[in-house]
Structure formats: C-alpha cells, structure tokens
Amino acid sequence: MRTVATHPEGDVMMSGSIDMTNKIYNLQANGQYEYVKEVRYHEGFVMDIQPMVNGLGFFSGGRDNKIMLIDLEGNPMACYEGHEGAVNSLSQAVENEVVSGSWDGTARVWDVETGKVKETLGGHTHAVSVLTLPNGITITGSQDKMIRLWYKGKMEKEFAGHEDIVRGFTEVPAMNGFASCSNDEVVKVWTMDGTHMMDYKGHNGFVFSIDCLETGEIVTGGDDCTVKLWADGACKQTIQLPKTVWSVTHDAHGDIIVGTEDKKVRTFTRDPAR
C-alpha cells in the first residue's frame, strides 16, 4: 500500500498500491472506513494521491507517467500526460491548478480543466516532491537534496535542505511555515522564506511521508515502521507498526490514516467514542 488520501471535508478515502489499483472507502457511523470498490486506471504502481480542493474527487499519480483524475464514485474524469517519468508527488491549493513532481526531475503546473501544462519547474535531478500553497508559492525538493521556492513559475530561492533525498513536504500554518522529511531521517521546519527553524530527530530510517494535523502537530512515517507525532520541539508519541510506513495523512475528524507495506490501511483516533 503506497499512498492514501482523504476527502478534505467528507468521509471518503482513497488508497493506491503497487498492484496498480486505487481503492475507495467510505466512513461509517461507527467511525470505521468500509471498502467500497476497486478501480484500475494506471499501468504501473500508484505513487501518490491528492484530494481535489473542491472535494469532487482525487488526483492519482502513477509510475506510468500519468495523472488520473477520479471522482468520488471511482469514475475517471481526466488524464494528464506529459511527464517523462513516474509521477511521485501531487499537490493542489487552488481549484483550477494541480502541481505534480516526477522522476523526470521536473515539477509541472497543470490546468485542471484543459489538461495542459501551464508551467514547468525544472532544474532538479531525479524524483521531485512538491507542495503548492494558496498564496502562490510552490515548494519543490529532490534527490539532489535541494529545496526550491517558486512563485508564479519563477524560482525565488534555492537552498540545501537535507543531507539525503527530500521525500515530502507539509504546510505548518501555526508556524507560518512548512516542514520537510528526508532519507536522512530528519524532519525540518522552515519559515515560508526558507529560514530553518528547527529539526525533529528520532526516526531510525528513511522518513517517507509527512502531514500536519489541525492541532499543529506534525505526523511522520517511515522505514523504521513507526508513525511519530511531533510538537513543541519534541516527539510526543510513537506508534509502532509491523511494516514500513509509506503514507500518513489525516481526515476531517482528526483521525490519522496510515498506509503500510503489509498492504493495510490503518486509522488511529483520540476520540474514545470512535
């Protein structure tokens, strides 16, 4: 199980896997997600899933170099083609655009309606991770260990981010910044202009995925088979899992959703009634 995402305001979850399928789940009254259906539109591993900001579906990036747009019922809505390598990262902040990162060393900004590439953000090498924000800033990182800040297609700043591959990003609104994770086992927090604020250390393996909860806590998962919650400069909780954690996110109810190498999706809650 490679990636998992949830509807931003609703009760739908989608997962993607190395078996080339996307699976859809609906949240039930008892607080558990129920499997609904499986669809297959990719011809390679599903690498990343990103919910549409308007809540109408999900973007799905694959090792087949394609981005599929899939509605909440599992129907294909669009296909975006143009990358020359696997699409490993997706981000959306405004309704009419989606940003993708690829093994071809580029990030691309797509027009959601027309399917055309509006901007290509080049210069990285190998896999590129992306985060785009409503303020027009797009953040990219790569196997070249660098982080770049872009505004309307122009690179505004480049700096050394990590000592190994930059795996992912999440916005941290409470700190007016963002956080990054890496194969160097470190989680770093930055201001929006790229000033380094703090490190979180505690993972004992590659950190593959990162998210920020509504509480302001940062949640990460990685090759050490753990999910960690970070706040106030320290690790607040560690959840041990049986296999590598490939994906972490949260849903509209504050539950943490985790996708792991053992082909399972797990949910964790603080609500005793769930």
Phi, psi and chi 1 to 4 in degrees:
 res  aa     phi    psi   chi1   chi2   chi3   chi4
   1 MET       -  112.5 -143.1  -61.2  -57.8      -
   2 ARG   -95.5  -34.2 -169.1   61.7 -177.9  -95.5
   3 THR  -153.4  149.8  178.9      -      -      -
   4 VAL  -145.3  144.6   62.3      -      -      -
   5 ALA  -146.6  155.8      -      -      -      -
   6 THR  -124.4  152.7   59.2      -      -      -
   7 HIS   -59.3  131.8 -174.5  -72.8      -      -
   8 PRO   -61.9  -27.9   19.7  -30.8      -      -
   9 GLU  -129.7   -3.6  -62.9  179.1   -3.5      -
  10 GLY  -116.9 -153.2      -      -      -      -
  11 ASP  -124.2   35.0  -63.9  -30.8      -      -
  12 VAL  -115.2  136.6 -178.5      -      -      -
  13 MET  -125.3  144.3  176.6  174.0   66.9      -
  14 MET  -129.0  137.2  178.4  178.3  -76.0      -
  15 SER  -118.8  158.7   64.4      -      -      -
  16 GLY  -137.4  151.0      -      -      -      -
  17 SER  -142.1  168.8  175.3      -      -      -
  18 ILE   -69.8   -7.6   61.5  173.7      -      -
  19 ASP   -83.7    6.4   64.9    6.6      -      -
  20 MET    75.8   12.9  -59.9 -177.5  -77.3      -
  21 THR  -110.9  157.7   67.5      -      -      -
  22 ASN  -113.2  136.6  -63.4   79.0      -      -
  23 LYS  -118.9  142.5  -69.0 -179.0  171.2   57.3
  24 ILE  -113.1  137.2  -62.4  172.1      -      -
  25 TYR  -131.3  145.4  -54.6   80.8      -      -
  26 ASN  -115.1  139.8  -73.6  -20.1      -      -
  27 LEU   -76.3  130.9 -173.7   64.6      -      -
  28 GLN   -97.7  170.5  -55.6  -57.5  -59.2      -
  29 ALA   -62.5  -25.1      -      -      -      -
  30 ASN   -82.9    3.7   62.5    4.4      -      -
  31 GLY    88.1    1.4      -      -      -      -
  32 GLN  -106.0  148.5  -63.0 -176.6   -3.5      -
  33 TYR   -86.1  137.5  -77.0   88.9      -      -
  34 GLU  -112.9  130.9 -177.4  177.5   82.0      -
  35 TYR   -62.2  133.9  171.4   73.4      -      -
  36 VAL  -110.6  -55.7  176.5      -      -      -
  37 LYS  -164.0  166.6   68.4 -174.5  -61.1 -174.6
  38 GLU  -120.9  139.4  173.1 -174.0  -70.1      -
  39 VAL  -130.9  155.2  -64.4      -      -      -
  40 ARG  -136.5  108.9  178.9  171.5  170.2  175.2
  41 TYR  -120.3  -10.5  -58.4  120.3      -      -
  42 HIS   -97.0  156.4  -72.6  -72.1      -      -
  43 GLU  -111.8   24.7  -62.6  168.8    3.9      -
  44 GLY  -164.9 -179.4      -      -      -      -
  45 PHE   -50.4  144.4  -62.1  174.4      -      -
  46 VAL   -85.0  119.8 -179.5      -      -      -
  47 MET   -97.0  -37.1  -54.4  -68.4  -70.4      -
  48 ASP  -156.8  150.2 -164.4   27.0      -      -
  49 ILE  -130.7  138.6  -61.7  172.3      -      -
  50 GLN  -134.0  126.4  173.5   70.8   28.2      -
  51 PRO   -70.5  146.2   26.9  -34.2      -      -
  52 MET   -67.8  141.3  -61.8 -179.7   74.2      -
  53 VAL   -67.4  -22.5  -66.1      -      -      -
  54 ASN   -86.2   -0.6   61.5   14.5      -      -
  55 GLY    77.2   12.3      -      -      -      -
  56 LEU   -91.9   -7.6  -62.4  179.8      -      -
  57 GLY   173.3 -160.0      -      -      -      -
  58 PHE  -136.9  143.1  -63.7   87.9      -      -
  59 PHE   -89.8  139.4  -63.0   96.1      -      -
  60 SER  -130.8  121.8  176.7      -      -      -
  61 GLY  -103.8  141.0      -      -      -      -
  62 GLY  -130.0  167.8      -      -      -      -
  63 ARG   -71.8   -8.7 -163.0  166.3 -179.5  176.4
  64 ASP   -84.2   10.0   56.2    3.9      -      -
  65 ASN    75.3    8.1  -51.8   -8.5      -      -
  66 LYS  -107.2  153.9  -63.1  178.0 -177.6  178.1
  67 ILE  -115.3  121.8  -56.4  165.5      -      -
  68 MET  -103.0  140.3  -64.6  -61.7  -57.3      -
  69 LEU  -105.4  120.2  179.8   54.2      -      -
  70 ILE  -122.8  131.3  -55.0  169.8      -      -
  71 ASP   -79.3  177.3   70.4   16.3      -      -
  72 LEU   -67.8  -15.9  -60.1  179.2      -      -
  73 GLU   -93.3   -3.9  -55.8  -61.6  -37.8      -
  74 GLY    94.7    9.4      -      -      -      -
  75 ASN   -88.5  141.2  -57.9  -55.6      -      -
  76 PRO   -72.5  134.3   27.0  -33.7      -      -
  77 MET  -109.0  -32.7  -60.5  169.6   65.6      -
  78 ALA  -164.4  161.9      -      -      -      -
  79 CYS  -134.4  128.7  178.0      -      -      -
  80 TYR  -111.3  119.6  -54.4   89.4      -      -
  81 GLU  -124.8  144.4  -62.8 -175.2   79.0      -
  82 GLY   161.3  -26.9      -      -      -      -
  83 HIS   -66.9  150.3  -84.7  -62.5      -      -
  84 GLU  -104.8   12.2  -62.8  176.2    2.2      -
  85 GLY  -152.4  175.0      -      -      -      -
  86 ALA   -55.0  144.2      -      -      -      -
  87 VAL   -93.9  106.2  179.7      -      -      -
  88 ASN  -104.0   -8.3   59.3  -80.1      -      -
  89 SER  -150.0  139.4 -177.0      -      -      -
  90 LEU  -137.9  147.6  -65.5  164.0      -      -
  91 SER  -154.5  141.4 -177.8      -      -      -
  92 GLN  -137.8  135.8 -170.9 -177.6   38.6      -
  93 ALA  -126.7  -28.1      -      -      -      -
  94 VAL  -124.1  149.9  -65.8      -      -      -
  95 GLU   -63.2  -32.3 -168.5  169.9  -28.3      -
  96 ASN   -93.2    2.6   62.3  -30.9      -      -
  97 GLU  -135.4  149.9  -66.9 -180.0   -8.3      -
  98 VAL  -136.0  142.2   62.6      -      -      -
  99 VAL  -111.9  136.8 -180.0      -      -      -
 100 SER  -125.1  150.0   59.1      -      -      -
 101 GLY  -120.8  146.6      -      -      -      -
 102 SER  -139.8  161.4  169.8      -      -      -
 103 TRP   -65.8  -11.6  -72.2    5.9      -      -
 104 ASP   -79.8    4.2   64.4   14.3      -      -
 105 GLY    84.7    8.2      -      -      -      -
 106 THR  -122.7  157.4   70.5      -      -      -
 107 ALA  -110.3  147.0      -      -      -      -
 108 ARG  -132.3  141.8  -58.8 -167.5 -175.4 -158.5
 109 VAL  -104.1  121.1 -178.1      -      -      -
 110 TRP  -108.8  144.3  -55.8   80.0      -      -
 111 ASP   -80.8  117.0 -175.4  -60.7      -      -
 112 VAL   -61.7  -39.1  171.3      -      -      -
 113 GLU   -75.0  -45.1 -176.0  174.4  -12.1      -
 114 THR   -89.9  -21.2   67.0      -      -      -
 115 GLY    78.4    8.5      -      -      -      -
 116 LYS   -90.0  151.4  -57.1  -64.0 -175.8 -178.7
 117 VAL   -80.0  123.4  175.1      -      -      -
 118 LYS   -89.3  -36.1  -60.4  173.1   68.2  172.7
 119 GLU  -148.6  144.7  -64.0  165.6   -8.3      -
 120 THR  -116.5  123.6  -63.0      -      -      -
 121 LEU  -103.4  101.5  -47.1  179.8      -      -
 122 GLY  -104.2 -176.1      -      -      -      -
 123 GLY   108.7  -22.7      -      -      -      -
 124 HIS   -78.4  171.5  -78.7  -62.0      -      -
 125 THR  -123.1  140.0   55.8      -      -      -
 126 HIS    64.6 -149.6  -53.5  -65.5      -      -
 127 ALA   -65.1  135.4      -      -      -      -
 128 VAL  -116.5  129.2  177.8      -      -      -
 129 SER   -99.0  147.8  -64.0      -      -      -
 130 VAL  -134.3  150.3  -61.8      -      -      -
 131 LEU  -144.5  123.6  172.6   66.4      -      -
 132 THR  -116.6  146.3 -170.6      -      -      -
 133 LEU  -124.0  156.7  -56.2  170.3      -      -
 134 PRO   -61.4  -22.3  -23.7   33.8      -      -
 135 ASN   -79.1    4.3   61.1   10.5      -      -
 136 GLY    93.7   -6.0      -      -      -      -
 137 ILE   -83.2  135.7  -66.0  173.4      -      -
 138 THR  -119.7  135.7  -65.2      -      -      -
 139 ILE  -114.8  132.9  -58.0  161.4      -      -
 140 THR  -129.7  150.5   61.6      -      -      -
 141 GLY  -147.6  162.5      -      -      -      -
 142 SER  -154.6 -177.9  176.0      -      -      -
 143 GLN   -65.7  -13.8  -81.1 -178.8 -105.7      -
 144 ASP   -79.2    1.6   59.4   15.2      -      -
 145 LYS    74.4    1.2  -49.1  171.7 -169.8  175.6
 146 MET   -93.8  151.3  -55.1  -60.2  -70.6      -
 147 ILE  -116.3  135.5  -66.1  175.4      -      -
 148 ARG  -123.3  140.6  -66.5 -178.5  172.7 -168.2
 149 LEU  -109.5  127.3  -54.1 -178.4      -      -
 150 TRP  -120.6  148.2  -53.7   77.9      -      -
 151 TYR  -138.4  116.7 -174.7   71.5      -      -
 152 LYS    51.4   46.6  -64.6 -175.4  176.8  178.1
 153 GLY    84.9   -4.3      -      -      -      -
 154 LYS  -110.3  131.7  179.6 -177.0  177.6 -178.0
 155 MET   -74.6  122.3 -172.4  179.3   70.9      -
 156 GLU   -95.6  -27.6  -60.8  -70.9  -24.9      -
 157 LYS  -160.3  145.3 -172.7  173.3 -176.6  178.3
 158 GLU  -134.4  136.6  179.2 -176.5   45.8      -
 159 PHE  -152.3  158.3   53.3   94.3      -      -
 160 ALA   -70.6  119.1      -      -      -      -
 161 GLY   -93.5  -49.4      -      -      -      -
 162 HIS  -139.8  173.9  -73.3  -91.5      -      -
 163 GLU   -93.6    4.2  -64.4 -179.8    2.5      -
 164 ASP  -153.5 -169.4 -153.1  -31.5      -      -
 165 ILE   -54.1  132.8  -61.2  167.7      -      -
 166 VAL   -83.8  117.4 -179.3      -      -      -
 167 ARG   -92.9  -34.3  -75.9  -75.7 -173.6  173.1
 168 GLY  -172.1  170.6      -      -      -      -
 169 PHE  -136.8  158.6  -60.6  103.7      -      -
 170 THR  -147.7  144.8 -172.2      -      -      -
 171 GLU   -73.0  142.0 -175.6 -179.0    8.5      -
 172 VAL  -121.9   83.0 -172.8      -      -      -
 173 PRO   -59.7  -35.7  -24.0   34.6      -      -
 174 ALA   -63.0  -23.2      -      -      -      -
 175 MET  -108.7    6.7  -58.4 -176.9   73.4      -
 176 ASN    50.5   47.6 -168.6   29.7      -      -
 177 GLY  -155.1 -158.2      -      -      -      -
 178 PHE  -144.9  164.0   65.3   95.5      -      -
 179 ALA  -125.5  152.1      -      -      -      -
 180 SER  -129.8  154.7   58.4      -      -      -
 181 CYS  -129.9  160.7   64.7      -      -      -
 182 SER  -155.2  166.0  167.4      -      -      -
 183 ASN   -67.5  -11.0  -80.0   11.7      -      -
 184 ASP   -79.4    4.6   65.6    9.0      -      -
 185 GLU    76.5    8.1  -54.8  179.8    1.7      -
 186 VAL  -112.4  142.2  179.9      -      -      -
 187 VAL  -105.3  127.1  177.2      -      -      -
 188 LYS  -117.6  142.7  -67.1  179.1  177.4  -76.8
 189 VAL  -113.2  134.1 -176.6      -      -      -
 190 TRP  -128.8  152.8  -46.5   84.9      -      -
 191 THR   -75.2  169.2   64.2      -      -      -
 192 MET   -66.5  -18.4  -79.7  -59.9  172.0      -
 193 ASP   -95.4    8.2   67.1   -1.0      -      -
 194 GLY    89.9   12.7      -      -      -      -
 195 THR   -79.9  129.7  -59.3      -      -      -
 196 HIS   -72.6  130.0  177.5 -116.1      -      -
 197 MET  -105.6  -46.7  -73.2 -165.3  -78.3      -
 198 MET  -163.8  162.0   68.4  177.2   68.9      -
 199 ASP  -114.2  145.5  -70.0  -13.1      -      -
 200 TYR  -114.0  120.1  -73.8  127.6      -      -
 201 LYS  -121.4  140.2  -63.2 -178.8  179.0 -179.8
 202 GLY   165.7  -23.2      -      -      -      -
 203 HIS   -70.4  149.0  -83.4  -70.6      -      -
 204 ASN  -119.3   46.1  -65.9  -53.1      -      -
 205 GLY   176.8  174.5      -      -      -      -
 206 PHE   -53.7  138.8  -60.3  163.0      -      -
 207 VAL  -101.3  110.6 -173.9      -      -      -
 208 PHE   -91.2  -26.6  -70.1  135.4      -      -
 209 SER  -145.8  149.7 -173.0      -      -      -
 210 ILE  -147.8  145.7 -172.6  166.9      -      -
 211 ASP  -151.7  162.8 -169.8   30.0      -      -
 212 CYS  -124.3  127.4 -174.7      -      -      -
 213 LEU   -80.5  164.6  -53.6 -177.9      -      -
 214 GLU   -62.7  -22.7  -59.3  -59.3  -34.5      -
 215 THR   -73.6  -11.1   59.7      -      -      -
 216 GLY    94.5   -9.4      -      -      -      -
 217 GLU   -70.2  144.0  -63.9  162.3  -64.9      -
 218 ILE   -98.1  136.4  -65.5  170.3      -      -
 219 VAL  -121.0  136.0   58.1      -      -      -
 220 THR  -134.8  159.5   55.8      -      -      -
 221 GLY  -147.7  153.1      -      -      -      -
 222 GLY  -164.9 -159.2      -      -      -      -
 223 ASP   -73.2  -13.4 -153.5   24.5      -      -
 224 ASP   -84.7    9.6   59.5    3.2      -      -
 225 CYS    65.5   30.7  -52.2      -      -      -
 226 THR  -127.4  154.0   68.7      -      -      -
 227 VAL  -110.5  132.1  171.4      -      -      -
 228 LYS  -124.1  139.9  -67.3 -176.7 -178.7  -70.2
 229 LEU  -107.0  130.8  -84.2   78.5      -      -
 230 TRP  -122.2  141.4  -48.1   86.5      -      -
 231 ALA  -166.7  151.2      -      -      -      -
 232 ASP    53.9   36.2  -56.0  -38.7      -      -
 233 GLY    82.1    8.0      -      -      -      -
 234 ALA  -146.8  163.3      -      -      -      -
 235 CYS   -81.1  121.3  179.5      -      -      -
 236 LYS   -92.8  -25.9  -61.3  -62.4 -175.4  179.9
 237 GLN  -159.5  144.2 -176.6  178.0   -1.5      -
 238 THR  -124.3  129.1  -63.1      -      -      -
 239 ILE  -110.1  117.7  -58.1  170.2      -      -
 240 GLN   -86.5  132.8 -175.0   67.5   50.8      -
 241 LEU  -124.2  161.7  -67.6  161.4      -      -
 242 PRO   -75.9  -21.7   23.2  -32.4      -      -
 243 LYS  -138.6  172.8  -68.1  -71.4 -175.1  178.4
 244 THR   -52.8  136.2  -65.1      -      -      -
 245 VAL   -93.2  115.9  178.1      -      -      -
 246 TRP   -94.7  -27.2  -79.9  109.2      -      -
 247 SER  -149.6  134.7 -177.7      -      -      -
 248 VAL  -130.7  141.0  -66.4      -      -      -
 249 THR  -155.7 -174.2 -170.7      -      -      -
 250 HIS  -141.4  161.0   70.3  -78.0      -      -
 251 ASP  -107.4 -176.8   64.7   13.8      -      -
 252 ALA   -66.6  -14.1      -      -      -      -
 253 HIS   -97.3    1.3  -55.1  -81.2      -      -
 254 GLY    87.3    2.3      -      -      -      -
 255 ASP   -74.5  143.8  -64.7  -17.1      -      -
 256 ILE   -89.3  132.3  -64.0  173.2      -      -
 257 ILE  -112.6  131.7  -43.4  -67.5      -      -
 258 VAL  -130.3  130.6  179.9      -      -      -
 259 GLY  -109.9  131.6      -      -      -      -
 260 THR  -128.2  166.0   49.3      -      -      -
 261 GLU   -64.1  -20.5 -172.6 -175.6   10.3      -
 262 ASP   -83.2   18.9   58.7    2.5      -      -
 263 LYS    72.0   22.4  -54.3  177.3 -176.3  178.9
 264 LYS  -117.4  151.3  -62.9 -178.0 -175.7  -63.2
 265 VAL  -113.6  126.8  179.1      -      -      -
 266 ARG  -119.6  146.6  -65.2  173.9  171.5   89.0
 267 THR  -117.9  143.4   61.4      -      -      -
 268 PHE  -128.5  135.9  -62.2   89.4      -      -
 269 THR  -133.3  155.9 -173.1      -      -      -
 270 ARG  -101.6   -3.8  -72.9  170.8  166.7  155.9
 271 ASP   -85.2  111.7 -176.3   -6.8      -      -
 272 PRO   -65.1  -17.8   22.3  -32.3      -      -
 273 ALA   -83.9   -8.6      -      -      -      -
 274 ARG   -96.0      -  -64.0  171.5   65.9   78.1
